[in-house]
């Protein structure tokens, strides 16, 4: 009775896995940014450029990106922050 739905789920899993393996690095980065953009979670955002290092912790929040190359988010003091993508690393806690 449950044999065929499990097979369908496994086939879909394999297809998605193959798609991710064949995807370009830019595509994987875009997917990762979309996950951060749509899911509330805890993140550490680190900005580093020319010896300047800044770090923010976001609790139960989102980090939004745009086509203009910036990340936007609210920090723990309810201040709106904008940082360039090129110098920023986002880590999920």
mmCIF file as gemmi writes it, N, C-alpha and C atoms, coordinates in Angstrom:
data_model
loop_
_atom_site.group_PDB
_atom_site.id
_atom_site.type_symbol
_atom_site.label_atom_id
_atom_site.label_alt_id
_atom_site.label_comp_id
_atom_site.label_asym_id
_atom_site.label_entity_id
_atom_site.label_seq_id
_atom_site.pdbx_PDB_ins_code
_atom_site.Cartn_x
_atom_site.Cartn_y
_atom_site.Cartn_z
_atom_site.occupancy
_atom_site.B_iso_or_equiv
_atom_site.pdbx_formal_charge
_atom_site.auth_seq_id
_atom_site.auth_asym_id
_atom_site.pdbx_PDB_model_num
ATOM 1 N N . UNK Axp A 1 ? 0.814 -1.196 0 1 0 ? 1 A 1
ATOM 2 C CA . UNK Axp A 1 ? 0 0 0 1 0 ? 1 A 1
ATOM 3 C C . UNK Axp A 1 ? 0.856 1.258 0 1 0 ? 1 A 1
ATOM 4 N N . UNK Axp A 2 ? 1.922 1.317 0.818 1 0 ? 2 A 1
ATOM 5 C CA . UNK Axp A 2 ? 2.765 2.508 0.916 1 0 ? 2 A 1
ATOM 6 C C . UNK Axp A 2 ? 3.983 2.431 -0.005 1 0 ? 2 A 1
ATOM 7 N N . UNK Axp A 3 ? 4.09 1.383 -0.766 1 0 ? 3 A 1
ATOM 8 C CA . UNK Axp A 3 ? 5.279 1.15 -1.566 1 0 ? 3 A 1
ATOM 9 C C . UNK Axp A 3 ? 5.499 2.238 -2.621 1 0 ? 3 A 1
ATOM 10 N N . UNK Axp A 4 ? 4.475 2.627 -3.345 1 0 ? 4 A 1
ATOM 11 C CA . UNK Axp A 4 ? 4.643 3.571 -4.443 1 0 ? 4 A 1
ATOM 12 C C . UNK Axp A 4 ? 4.872 5.012 -3.982 1 0 ? 4 A 1
ATOM 13 N N . UNK Axp A 5 ? 4.177 5.533 -2.973 1 0 ? 5 A 1
ATOM 14 C CA . UNK Axp A 5 ? 4.473 6.905 -2.537 1 0 ? 5 A 1
ATOM 15 C C . UNK Axp A 5 ? 5.911 7.062 -2.041 1 0 ? 5 A 1
ATOM 16 N N . UNK Axp A 6 ? 6.461 6.052 -1.387 1 0 ? 6 A 1
ATOM 17 C CA . UNK Axp A 6 ? 7.848 6.129 -0.914 1 0 ? 6 A 1
ATOM 18 C C . UNK Axp A 6 ? 8.802 6.173 -2.097 1 0 ? 6 A 1
ATOM 19 N N . UNK Axp A 7 ? 8.52 5.396 -3.119 1 0 ? 7 A 1
ATOM 20 C CA . UNK Axp A 7 ? 9.359 5.39 -4.317 1 0 ? 7 A 1
ATOM 21 C C . UNK Axp A 7 ? 9.319 6.76 -4.997 1 0 ? 7 A 1
ATOM 22 N N . UNK Axp A 8 ? 8.151 7.364 -5.078 1 0 ? 8 A 1
ATOM 23 C CA . UNK Axp A 8 ? 8.017 8.691 -5.692 1 0 ? 8 A 1
ATOM 24 C C . UNK Axp A 8 ? 8.807 9.725 -4.903 1 0 ? 8 A 1
ATOM 25 N N . UNK Axp A 9 ? 8.727 9.677 -3.589 1 0 ? 9 A 1
ATOM 26 C CA . UNK Axp A 9 ? 9.48 10.613 -2.749 1 0 ? 9 A 1
ATOM 27 C C . UNK Axp A 9 ? 10.982 10.404 -2.947 1 0 ? 9 A 1
ATOM 28 N N . UNK Axp A 10 ? 11.432 9.164 -3.011 1 0 ? 10 A 1
ATOM 29 C CA . UNK Axp A 10 ? 12.849 8.883 -3.221 1 0 ? 10 A 1
ATOM 30 C C . UNK Axp A 10 ? 13.323 9.382 -4.585 1 0 ? 10 A 1
ATOM 31 N N . UNK Axp A 11 ? 12.519 9.196 -5.61 1 0 ? 11 A 1
ATOM 32 C CA . UNK Axp A 11 ? 12.866 9.67 -6.946 1 0 ? 11 A 1
ATOM 33 C C . UNK Axp A 11 ? 12.975 11.192 -6.951 1 0 ? 11 A 1
ATOM 34 N N . UNK Axp A 12 ? 12.025 11.871 -6.317 1 0 ? 12 A 1
ATOM 35 C CA . UNK Axp A 12 ? 12.083 13.338 -6.235 1 0 ? 12 A 1
ATOM 36 C C . UNK Axp A 12 ? 13.315 13.8 -5.474 1 0 ? 12 A 1
ATOM 37 N N . UNK Axp A 13 ? 13.641 13.118 -4.38 1 0 ? 13 A 1
ATOM 38 C CA . UNK Axp A 13 ? 14.836 13.451 -3.604 1 0 ? 13 A 1
ATOM 39 C C . UNK Axp A 13 ? 16.097 13.305 -4.449 1 0 ? 13 A 1
ATOM 40 N N . UNK Axp A 14 ? 16.194 12.225 -5.201 1 0 ? 14 A 1
ATOM 41 C CA . UNK Axp A 14 ? 17.364 11.988 -6.05 1 0 ? 14 A 1
ATOM 42 C C . UNK Axp A 14 ? 17.449 13.064 -7.136 1 0 ? 14 A 1
ATOM 43 N N . UNK Axp A 15 ? 16.336 13.417 -7.747 1 0 ? 15 A 1
ATOM 44 C CA . UNK Axp A 15 ? 16.336 14.443 -8.791 1 0 ? 15 A 1
ATOM 45 C C . UNK Axp A 15 ? 16.756 15.798 -8.246 1 0 ? 15 A 1
ATOM 46 N N . UNK Axp A 16 ? 16.257 16.162 -7.085 1 0 ? 16 A 1
ATOM 47 C CA . UNK Axp A 16 ? 16.632 17.435 -6.472 1 0 ? 16 A 1
ATOM 48 C C . UNK Axp A 16 ? 18.108 17.417 -6.1 1 0 ? 16 A 1
ATOM 49 N N . UNK Axp A 17 ? 18.588 16.316 -5.581 1 0 ? 17 A 1
ATOM 50 C CA . UNK Axp A 17 ? 20.006 16.186 -5.212 1 0 ? 17 A 1
ATOM 51 C C . UNK Axp A 17 ? 20.905 16.325 -6.44 1 0 ? 17 A 1
ATOM 52 N N . UNK Axp A 18 ? 20.54 15.674 -7.514 1 0 ? 18 A 1
ATOM 53 C CA . UNK Axp A 18 ? 21.319 15.782 -8.758 1 0 ? 18 A 1
ATOM 54 C C . UNK Axp A 18 ? 21.292 17.219 -9.263 1 0 ? 18 A 1
ATOM 55 N N . UNK Axp A 19 ? 20.13 17.859 -9.198 1 0 ? 19 A 1
ATOM 56 C CA . UNK Axp A 19 ? 20.019 19.253 -9.622 1 0 ? 19 A 1
ATOM 57 C C . UNK Axp A 19 ? 20.92 20.168 -8.819 1 0 ? 19 A 1
ATOM 58 N N . UNK Axp A 20 ? 20.984 19.95 -7.506 1 0 ? 20 A 1
ATOM 59 C CA . UNK Axp A 20 ? 21.851 20.777 -6.664 1 0 ? 20 A 1
ATOM 60 C C . UNK Axp A 20 ? 23.326 20.52 -6.947 1 0 ? 20 A 1
ATOM 61 N N . UNK Axp A 21 ? 23.669 19.277 -7.231 1 0 ? 21 A 1
ATOM 62 C CA . UNK Axp A 21 ? 25.059 18.958 -7.536 1 0 ? 21 A 1
ATOM 63 C C . UNK Axp A 21 ? 25.508 19.575 -8.857 1 0 ? 21 A 1
ATOM 64 N N . UNK Axp A 22 ? 24.599 19.675 -9.799 1 0 ? 22 A 1
ATOM 65 C CA . UNK Axp A 22 ? 24.932 20.219 -11.112 1 0 ? 22 A 1
ATOM 66 C C . UNK Axp A 22 ? 24.788 21.735 -11.186 1 0 ? 22 A 1
ATOM 67 N N . UNK Axp A 23 ? 24.183 22.329 -10.176 1 0 ? 23 A 1
ATOM 68 C CA . UNK Axp A 23 ? 23.955 23.772 -10.182 1 0 ? 23 A 1
ATOM 69 C C . UNK Axp A 23 ? 25.271 24.526 -10.055 1 0 ? 23 A 1
ATOM 70 N N . UNK Axp A 24 ? 25.3 25.703 -10.644 1 0 ? 24 A 1
ATOM 71 C CA . UNK Axp A 24 ? 26.471 26.559 -10.546 1 0 ? 24 A 1
ATOM 72 C C . UNK Axp A 24 ? 26.543 27.171 -9.156 1 0 ? 24 A 1
ATOM 73 N N . UNK Axp A 25 ? 27.718 27.638 -8.791 1 0 ? 25 A 1
ATOM 74 C CA . UNK Axp A 25 ? 27.927 28.23 -7.468 1 0 ? 25 A 1
ATOM 75 C C . UNK Axp A 25 ? 27.023 29.438 -7.255 1 0 ? 25 A 1
ATOM 76 N N . UNK Axp A 26 ? 26.825 30.246 -8.294 1 0 ? 26 A 1
ATOM 77 C CA . UNK Axp A 26 ? 25.937 31.412 -8.174 1 0 ? 26 A 1
ATOM 78 C C . UNK Axp A 26 ? 24.511 30.999 -7.856 1 0 ? 26 A 1
ATOM 79 N N . UNK Axp A 27 ? 24.067 29.915 -8.474 1 0 ? 27 A 1
ATOM 80 C CA . UNK Axp A 27 ? 22.715 29.419 -8.222 1 0 ? 27 A 1
ATOM 81 C C . UNK Axp A 27 ? 22.581 28.938 -6.782 1 0 ? 27 A 1
ATOM 82 N N . UNK Axp A 28 ? 23.596 28.223 -6.297 1 0 ? 28 A 1
ATOM 83 C CA . UNK Axp A 28 ? 23.561 27.743 -4.913 1 0 ? 28 A 1
ATOM 84 C C . UNK Axp A 28 ? 23.58 28.909 -3.933 1 0 ? 28 A 1
ATOM 85 N N . UNK Axp A 29 ? 24.366 29.944 -4.222 1 0 ? 29 A 1
ATOM 86 C CA . UNK Axp A 29 ? 24.387 31.122 -3.362 1 0 ? 29 A 1
ATOM 87 C C . UNK Axp A 29 ? 23.037 31.823 -3.353 1 0 ? 29 A 1
ATOM 88 N N . UNK Axp A 30 ? 22.405 31.897 -4.508 1 0 ? 30 A 1
ATOM 89 C CA . UNK Axp A 30 ? 21.081 32.518 -4.588 1 0 ? 30 A 1
ATOM 90 C C . UNK Axp A 30 ? 20.071 31.737 -3.773 1 0 ? 30 A 1
ATOM 91 N N . UNK Axp A 31 ? 20.099 30.403 -3.874 1 0 ? 31 A 1
ATOM 92 C CA . UNK Axp A 31 ? 19.183 29.576 -3.084 1 0 ? 31 A 1
ATOM 93 C C . UNK Axp A 31 ? 19.425 29.761 -1.592 1 0 ? 31 A 1
ATOM 94 N N . UNK Axp A 32 ? 20.68 29.837 -1.208 1 0 ? 32 A 1
ATOM 95 C CA . UNK Axp A 32 ? 21.015 30.042 0.198 1 0 ? 32 A 1
ATOM 96 C C . UNK Axp A 32 ? 20.505 31.383 0.69 1 0 ? 32 A 1
ATOM 97 N N . UNK Axp A 33 ? 20.658 32.434 -0.131 1 0 ? 33 A 1
ATOM 98 C CA . UNK Axp A 33 ? 20.161 33.764 0.247 1 0 ? 33 A 1
ATOM 99 C C . UNK Axp A 33 ? 18.645 33.763 0.366 1 0 ? 33 A 1
ATOM 100 N N . UNK Axp A 34 ? 17.966 33.054 -0.522 1 0 ? 34 A 1
ATOM 101 C CA . UNK Axp A 34 ? 16.502 33.002 -0.462 1 0 ? 34 A 1
ATOM 102 C C . UNK Axp A 34 ? 16.035 32.308 0.808 1 0 ? 34 A 1
ATOM 103 N N . UNK Axp A 35 ? 16.745 31.27 1.227 1 0 ? 35 A 1
ATOM 104 C CA . UNK Axp A 35 ? 16.399 30.574 2.474 1 0 ? 35 A 1
ATOM 105 C C . UNK Axp A 35 ? 16.497 31.533 3.648 1 0 ? 35 A 1
ATOM 106 N N . UNK Axp A 36 ? 17.585 32.295 3.701 1 0 ? 36 A 1
ATOM 107 C CA . UNK Axp A 36 ? 17.784 33.259 4.784 1 0 ? 36 A 1
ATOM 108 C C . UNK Axp A 36 ? 16.728 34.348 4.724 1 0 ? 36 A 1
ATOM 109 N N . UNK Axp A 37 ? 16.311 34.698 3.509 1 0 ? 37 A 1
ATOM 110 C CA . UNK Axp A 37 ? 15.351 35.788 3.324 1 0 ? 37 A 1
ATOM 111 C C . UNK Axp A 37 ? 13.943 35.404 3.772 1 0 ? 37 A 1
ATOM 112 N N . UNK Axp A 38 ? 13.564 34.154 3.595 1 0 ? 38 A 1
ATOM 113 C CA . UNK Axp A 38 ? 12.186 33.762 3.865 1 0 ? 38 A 1
ATOM 114 C C . UNK Axp A 38 ? 11.97 33.063 5.201 1 0 ? 38 A 1
ATOM 115 N N . UNK Axp A 39 ? 13.021 32.576 5.837 1 0 ? 39 A 1
ATOM 116 C CA . UNK Axp A 39 ? 12.854 31.815 7.068 1 0 ? 39 A 1
ATOM 117 C C . UNK Axp A 39 ? 13.354 32.604 8.271 1 0 ? 39 A 1
ATOM 118 N N . UNK Axp A 40 ? 12.505 32.736 9.292 1 0 ? 40 A 1
ATOM 119 C CA . UNK Axp A 40 ? 12.934 33.344 10.545 1 0 ? 40 A 1
ATOM 120 C C . UNK Axp A 40 ? 13.849 32.376 11.265 1 0 ? 40 A 1
ATOM 121 N N . UNK Axp A 41 ? 14.987 32.868 11.677 1 0 ? 41 A 1
ATOM 122 C CA . UNK Axp A 41 ? 15.932 32.036 12.4 1 0 ? 41 A 1
ATOM 123 C C . UNK Axp A 41 ? 16.909 32.946 13.13 1 0 ? 41 A 1
ATOM 124 N N . UNK Axp A 42 ? 17.908 32.348 13.753 1 0 ? 42 A 1
ATOM 125 C CA . UNK Axp A 42 ? 18.959 33.1 14.422 1 0 ? 42 A 1
ATOM 126 C C . UNK Axp A 42 ? 20.185 33.105 13.512 1 0 ? 42 A 1
ATOM 127 N N . UNK Axp A 43 ? 20.728 34.293 13.249 1 0 ? 43 A 1
ATOM 128 C CA . UNK Axp A 43 ? 21.856 34.435 12.34 1 0 ? 43 A 1
ATOM 129 C C . UNK Axp A 43 ? 22.931 35.321 12.954 1 0 ? 43 A 1
ATOM 130 N N . UNK Axp A 44 ? 24.161 35.094 12.518 1 0 ? 44 A 1
ATOM 131 C CA . UNK Axp A 44 ? 25.256 36.016 12.781 1 0 ? 44 A 1
ATOM 132 C C . UNK Axp A 44 ? 25.651 36.602 11.438 1 0 ? 44 A 1
ATOM 133 N N . UNK Axp A 45 ? 25.636 37.924 11.343 1 0 ? 45 A 1
ATOM 134 C CA . UNK Axp A 45 ? 26.03 38.617 10.121 1 0 ? 45 A 1
ATOM 135 C C . UNK Axp A 45 ? 27.372 39.283 10.398 1 0 ? 45 A 1
ATOM 136 N N . UNK Axp A 46 ? 28.379 38.945 9.6 1 0 ? 46 A 1
ATOM 137 C CA . UNK Axp A 46 ? 29.721 39.499 9.775 1 0 ? 46 A 1
ATOM 138 C C . UNK Axp A 46 ? 30.103 40.307 8.542 1 0 ? 46 A 1
ATOM 139 N N . UNK Axp A 47 ? 30.545 41.53 8.767 1 0 ? 47 A 1
ATOM 140 C CA . UNK Axp A 47 ? 30.995 42.418 7.695 1 0 ? 47 A 1
ATOM 141 C C . UNK Axp A 47 ? 32.475 42.689 7.905 1 0 ? 47 A 1
ATOM 142 N N . UNK Axp A 48 ? 33.284 42.511 6.866 1 0 ? 48 A 1
ATOM 143 C CA . UNK Axp A 48 ? 34.721 42.736 6.971 1 0 ? 48 A 1
ATOM 144 C C . UNK Axp A 48 ? 35.224 43.375 5.685 1 0 ? 48 A 1
ATOM 145 N N . UNK Axp A 49 ? 35.843 44.573 5.831 1 0 ? 49 A 1
ATOM 146 C CA . UNK Axp A 49 ? 36.378 45.272 4.674 1 0 ? 49 A 1
ATOM 147 C C . UNK Axp A 49 ? 37.449 46.253 5.141 1 0 ? 49 A 1
ATOM 148 N N . UNK Axp A 50 ? 38.626 46.171 4.557 1 0 ? 50 A 1
ATOM 149 C CA . UNK Axp A 50 ? 39.743 47.078 4.859 1 0 ? 50 A 1
ATOM 150 C C . UNK Axp A 50 ? 40.028 47.189 6.346 1 0 ? 50 A 1
ATOM 151 N N . UNK Axp A 51 ? 40.056 46.068 7.031 1 0 ? 51 A 1
ATOM 152 C CA . UNK Axp A 51 ? 40.379 46.058 8.454 1 0 ? 51 A 1
ATOM 153 C C . UNK Axp A 51 ? 39.217 46.392 9.369 1 0 ? 51 A 1
ATOM 154 N N . UNK Axp A 52 ? 38.087 46.757 8.804 1 0 ? 52 A 1
ATOM 155 C CA . UNK Axp A 52 ? 36.892 47.042 9.605 1 0 ? 52 A 1
ATOM 156 C C . UNK Axp A 52 ? 36.098 45.746 9.723 1 0 ? 52 A 1
ATOM 157 N N . UNK Axp A 53 ? 35.856 45.309 10.939 1 0 ? 53 A 1
ATOM 158 C CA . UNK Axp A 53 ? 35.078 44.094 11.17 1 0 ? 53 A 1
ATOM 159 C C . UNK Axp A 53 ? 33.909 44.44 12.083 1 0 ? 53 A 1
ATOM 160 N N . UNK Axp A 54 ? 32.702 44.16 11.603 1 0 ? 54 A 1
ATOM 161 C CA . UNK Axp A 54 ? 31.495 44.373 12.405 1 0 ? 54 A 1
ATOM 162 C C . UNK Axp A 54 ? 30.697 43.084 12.416 1 0 ? 54 A 1
ATOM 163 N N . UNK Axp A 55 ? 30.053 42.815 13.533 1 0 ? 55 A 1
ATOM 164 C CA . UNK Axp A 55 ? 29.299 41.576 13.679 1 0 ? 55 A 1
ATOM 165 C C . UNK Axp A 55 ? 27.972 41.873 14.378 1 0 ? 55 A 1
ATOM 166 N N . UNK Axp A 56 ? 26.891 41.317 13.84 1 0 ? 56 A 1
ATOM 167 C CA . UNK Axp A 56 ? 25.568 41.473 14.42 1 0 ? 56 A 1
ATOM 168 C C . UNK Axp A 56 ? 24.952 40.099 14.627 1 0 ? 56 A 1
ATOM 169 N N . UNK Axp A 57 ? 24.14 39.967 15.653 1 0 ? 57 A 1
ATOM 170 C CA . UNK Axp A 57 ? 23.391 38.744 15.893 1 0 ? 57 A 1
ATOM 171 C C . UNK Axp A 57 ? 21.913 39.056 15.72 1 0 ? 57 A 1
ATOM 172 N N . UNK Axp A 58 ? 21.254 38.293 14.87 1 0 ? 58 A 1
ATOM 173 C CA . UNK Axp A 58 ? 19.828 38.457 14.624 1 0 ? 58 A 1
ATOM 174 C C . UNK Axp A 58 ? 19.118 37.281 15.279 1 0 ? 58 A 1
ATOM 175 N N . UNK Axp A 59 ? 18.178 37.561 16.155 1 0 ? 59 A 1
ATOM 176 C CA . UNK Axp A 59 ? 17.397 36.523 16.843 1 0 ? 59 A 1
ATOM 177 C C . UNK Axp A 59 ? 15.994 36.484 16.249 1 0 ? 59 A 1
ATOM 178 N N . UNK Axp A 60 ? 15.602 35.313 15.777 1 0 ? 60 A 1
ATOM 179 C CA . UNK Axp A 60 ? 14.267 35.101 15.191 1 0 ? 60 A 1
ATOM 180 C C . UNK Axp A 60 ? 13.947 36.172 14.162 1 0 ? 60 A 1
ATOM 181 N N . UNK Axp A 61 ? 14.846 36.355 13.231 1 0 ? 61 A 1
ATOM 182 C CA . UNK Axp A 61 ? 14.653 37.384 12.212 1 0 ? 61 A 1
ATOM 183 C C . UNK Axp A 61 ? 15.026 36.893 10.83 1 0 ? 61 A 1
ATOM 184 N N . UNK Axp A 62 ? 15.014 37.818 9.889 1 0 ? 62 A 1
ATOM 185 C CA . UNK Axp A 62 ? 15.327 37.532 8.494 1 0 ? 62 A 1
ATOM 186 C C . UNK Axp A 62 ? 16.421 38.477 8.026 1 0 ? 62 A 1
ATOM 187 N N . UNK Axp A 63 ? 17.164 38.038 7.021 1 0 ? 63 A 1
ATOM 188 C CA . UNK Axp A 63 ? 18.137 38.88 6.342 1 0 ? 63 A 1
ATOM 189 C C . UNK Axp A 63 ? 17.697 38.919 4.888 1 0 ? 63 A 1
ATOM 190 N N . UNK Axp A 64 ? 17.351 40.104 4.41 1 0 ? 64 A 1
ATOM 191 C CA . UNK Axp A 64 ? 16.803 40.267 3.073 1 0 ? 64 A 1
ATOM 192 C C . UNK Axp A 64 ? 17.888 40.737 2.112 1 0 ? 64 A 1
ATOM 193 N N . UNK Axp A 65 ? 17.85 40.258 0.881 1 0 ? 65 A 1
ATOM 194 C CA . UNK Axp A 65 ? 18.809 40.695 -0.134 1 0 ? 65 A 1
ATOM 195 C C . UNK Axp A 65 ? 18.061 41.284 -1.323 1 0 ? 65 A 1
ATOM 196 N N . UNK Axp A 66 ? 18.783 42.115 -2.072 1 0 ? 66 A 1
ATOM 197 C CA . UNK Axp A 66 ? 18.207 42.706 -3.274 1 0 ? 66 A 1
ATOM 198 C C . UNK Axp A 66 ? 19.159 42.5 -4.445 1 0 ? 66 A 1
ATOM 199 N N . UNK Axp A 67 ? 18.684 42.811 -5.622 1 0 ? 67 A 1
ATOM 200 C CA . UNK Axp A 67 ? 19.507 42.696 -6.824 1 0 ? 67 A 1
ATOM 201 C C . UNK Axp A 67 ? 20.611 43.745 -6.856 1 0 ? 67 A 1
ATOM 202 N N . UNK Axp A 68 ? 20.527 44.747 -6.007 1 0 ? 68 A 1
ATOM 203 C CA . UNK Axp A 68 ? 21.527 45.812 -5.991 1 0 ? 68 A 1
ATOM 204 C C . UNK Axp A 68 ? 22.782 45.422 -5.219 1 0 ? 68 A 1
ATOM 205 N N . UNK Axp A 69 ? 22.791 44.231 -4.602 1 0 ? 69 A 1
ATOM 206 C CA . UNK Axp A 69 ? 23.989 43.741 -3.955 1 0 ? 69 A 1
ATOM 207 C C . UNK Axp A 69 ? 24.132 44.075 -2.485 1 0 ? 69 A 1
ATOM 208 N N . UNK Axp A 70 ? 23.011 44.219 -1.787 1 0 ? 70 A 1
ATOM 209 C CA . UNK Axp A 70 ? 23.053 44.54 -0.362 1 0 ? 70 A 1
ATOM 210 C C . UNK Axp A 70 ? 22.186 43.577 0.44 1 0 ? 70 A 1
ATOM 211 N N . UNK Axp A 71 ? 22.589 43.342 1.691 1 0 ? 71 A 1
ATOM 212 C CA . UNK Axp A 71 ? 21.757 42.646 2.658 1 0 ? 71 A 1
ATOM 213 C C . UNK Axp A 71 ? 21.135 43.693 3.568 1 0 ? 71 A 1
ATOM 214 N N . UNK Axp A 72 ? 19.883 43.461 3.957 1 0 ? 72 A 1
ATOM 215 C CA . UNK Axp A 72 ? 19.168 44.343 4.873 1 0 ? 72 A 1
ATOM 216 C C . UNK Axp A 72 ? 18.643 43.511 6.033 1 0 ? 72 A 1
ATOM 217 N N . UNK Axp A 73 ? 18.71 44.054 7.232 1 0 ? 73 A 1
ATOM 218 C CA . UNK Axp A 73 ? 18.173 43.339 8.39 1 0 ? 73 A 1
ATOM 219 C C . UNK Axp A 73 ? 18.008 44.304 9.553 1 0 ? 73 A 1
ATOM 220 N N . UNK Axp A 74 ? 17.236 43.874 10.538 1 0 ? 74 A 1
ATOM 221 C CA . UNK Axp A 74 ? 17.059 44.614 11.779 1 0 ? 74 A 1
ATOM 222 C C . UNK Axp A 74 ? 17.948 43.982 12.833 1 0 ? 74 A 1
ATOM 223 N N . UNK Axp A 75 ? 18.757 44.782 13.53 1 0 ? 75 A 1
ATOM 224 C CA . UNK Axp A 75 ? 19.591 44.212 14.582 1 0 ? 75 A 1
ATOM 225 C C . UNK Axp A 75 ? 18.803 44.117 15.886 1 0 ? 75 A 1
ATOM 226 N N . UNK Axp A 76 ? 19.455 43.676 16.947 1 0 ? 76 A 1
ATOM 227 C CA . UNK Axp A 76 ? 18.765 43.466 18.218 1 0 ? 76 A 1
ATOM 228 C C . UNK Axp A 76 ? 18.333 44.763 18.898 1 0 ? 76 A 1
ATOM 229 N N . UNK Axp A 77 ? 18.828 45.905 18.436 1 0 ? 77 A 1
ATOM 230 C CA . UNK Axp A 77 ? 18.433 47.201 19.002 1 0 ? 77 A 1
ATOM 231 C C . UNK Axp A 77 ? 17.407 47.91 18.117 1 0 ? 77 A 1
ATOM 232 N N . UNK Axp A 78 ? 16.746 47.139 17.256 1 0 ? 78 A 1
ATOM 233 C CA . UNK Axp A 78 ? 15.739 47.65 16.323 1 0 ? 78 A 1
ATOM 234 C C . UNK Axp A 78 ? 16.285 48.74 15.412 1 0 ? 78 A 1
ATOM 235 N N . UNK Axp A 79 ? 17.519 48.573 14.996 1 0 ? 79 A 1
ATOM 236 C CA . UNK Axp A 79 ? 18.137 49.473 14.037 1 0 ? 79 A 1
ATOM 237 C C . UNK Axp A 79 ? 18.239 48.751 12.692 1 0 ? 79 A 1
ATOM 238 N N . UNK Axp A 80 ? 17.846 49.441 11.629 1 0 ? 80 A 1
ATOM 239 C CA . UNK Axp A 80 ? 17.865 48.868 10.285 1 0 ? 80 A 1
ATOM 240 C C . UNK Axp A 80 ? 19.283 48.972 9.732 1 0 ? 80 A 1
ATOM 241 N N . UNK Axp A 81 ? 19.858 47.842 9.325 1 0 ? 81 A 1
ATOM 242 C CA . UNK Axp A 81 ? 21.244 47.785 8.85 1 0 ? 81 A 1
ATOM 243 C C . UNK Axp A 81 ? 21.257 47.377 7.377 1 0 ? 81 A 1
ATOM 244 N N . UNK Axp A 82 ? 22.163 48.004 6.608 1 0 ? 82 A 1
ATOM 245 C CA . UNK Axp A 82 ? 22.381 47.656 5.205 1 0 ? 82 A 1
ATOM 246 C C . UNK Axp A 82 ? 23.877 47.432 5.016 1 0 ? 82 A 1
ATOM 247 N N . UNK Axp A 83 ? 24.253 46.26 4.496 1 0 ? 83 A 1
ATOM 248 C CA . UNK Axp A 83 ? 25.665 45.946 4.258 1 0 ? 83 A 1
ATOM 249 C C . UNK Axp A 83 ? 25.829 45.343 2.864 1 0 ? 83 A 1
ATOM 250 N N . UNK Axp A 84 ? 26.963 45.618 2.187 1 0 ? 84 A 1
ATOM 251 C CA . UNK Axp A 84 ? 27.191 45.037 0.86 1 0 ? 84 A 1
ATOM 252 C C . UNK Axp A 84 ? 27.43 43.528 0.931 1 0 ? 84 A 1
ATOM 253 N N . UNK Axp A 85 ? 26.884 42.794 -0.027 1 0 ? 85 A 1
ATOM 254 C CA . UNK Axp A 85 ? 27.025 41.337 -0.067 1 0 ? 85 A 1
ATOM 255 C C . UNK Axp A 85 ? 28.473 40.9 -0.221 1 0 ? 85 A 1
ATOM 256 N N . UNK Axp A 86 ? 29.253 41.644 -0.969 1 0 ? 86 A 1
ATOM 257 C CA . UNK Axp A 86 ? 30.627 41.229 -1.278 1 0 ? 86 A 1
ATOM 258 C C . UNK Axp A 86 ? 31.497 41.062 -0.049 1 0 ? 86 A 1
ATOM 259 N N . UNK Axp A 87 ? 31.212 41.785 1.008 1 0 ? 87 A 1
ATOM 260 C CA . UNK Axp A 87 ? 32.053 41.754 2.206 1 0 ? 87 A 1
ATOM 261 C C . UNK Axp A 87 ? 31.345 41.149 3.412 1 0 ? 87 A 1
ATOM 262 N N . UNK Axp A 88 ? 30.267 40.426 3.17 1 0 ? 88 A 1
ATOM 263 C CA . UNK Axp A 88 ? 29.415 39.961 4.269 1 0 ? 88 A 1
ATOM 264 C C . UNK Axp A 88 ? 29.282 38.447 4.257 1 0 ? 88 A 1
ATOM 265 N N . UNK Axp A 89 ? 29.305 37.869 5.454 1 0 ? 89 A 1
ATOM 266 C CA . UNK Axp A 89 ? 29.091 36.426 5.622 1 0 ? 89 A 1
ATOM 267 C C . UNK Axp A 89 ? 27.932 36.254 6.594 1 0 ? 89 A 1
ATOM 268 N N . UNK Axp A 90 ? 26.985 35.377 6.248 1 0 ? 90 A 1
ATOM 269 C CA . UNK Axp A 90 ? 25.837 35.096 7.102 1 0 ? 90 A 1
ATOM 270 C C . UNK Axp A 90 ? 25.944 33.647 7.571 1 0 ? 90 A 1
ATOM 271 N N . UNK Axp A 91 ? 25.883 33.465 8.878 1 0 ? 91 A 1
ATOM 272 C CA . UNK Axp A 91 ? 25.95 32.121 9.458 1 0 ? 91 A 1
ATOM 273 C C . UNK Axp A 91 ? 24.705 31.876 10.283 1 0 ? 91 A 1
ATOM 274 N N . UNK Axp A 92 ? 24.123 30.714 10.118 1 0 ? 92 A 1
ATOM 275 C CA . UNK Axp A 92 ? 22.958 30.344 10.916 1 0 ? 92 A 1
ATOM 276 C C . UNK Axp A 92 ? 23.429 29.767 12.238 1 0 ? 92 A 1
ATOM 277 N N . UNK Axp A 93 ? 22.842 30.248 13.323 1 0 ? 93 A 1
ATOM 278 C CA . UNK Axp A 93 ? 23.22 29.763 14.654 1 0 ? 93 A 1
ATOM 279 C C . UNK Axp A 93 ? 22.455 28.501 15.013 1 0 ? 93 A 1
